[in-house]
Amino acid sequence: MIFGLALAAATAAPSLAFEQGDWVLGQWKGGEYWYPGVVENASKSKVTIRYDDGDVDTRPINQVKEYDWSVGDKVECNYRGGGTWYKGRIAALNGGSIRIDYNDGDKEKTKTGMCRSR
């Protein structure tokens, strides 16, 4: 029986542990979208994130995940900061800069803080 418990523990999903400075995606105010940001503080159950647009929010651990955006991923971005979100794909990433190819054919170079994912 002890062997069975050890095997179960070894195959259990690893728990996420975030540290100050980690780049993450968080669900702002618990909504459906994931926004990029940096961990300011973390405990076993909560993470405080400074989002790339400057907002700060504390989320439960299940509303935070590792930053995983890459070229080709689908995102929505606030086109030219005008308040309207459009769907597109990441064409290039360089730190906090992102280039988007929008579904309607427009292209834009902007900041990651102007984008979100589902």
Sequence and secondary structure as in RCSB ss.txt:
>XXXX:A:sequence
MIFGLALAAATAAPSLAFEQGDWVLGQWKGGEYWYPGVVENASKSKVTIRYDDGDVDTRPINQVKEYDWSVGDKV
ECNYRGGGTWYKGRIAALNGGSIRIDYNDGDKEKTKTGMCRSR
>XXXX:A:secstr
 HHHHHHHHHHS       TT EEEE GGG S BEEEEEEEE SSEEEEEETTS EEEEEGGGEEE    TT EE
EEEGGGSS EEEEEEEEEETTEEEEEETTS EEEEEGGGEEB 
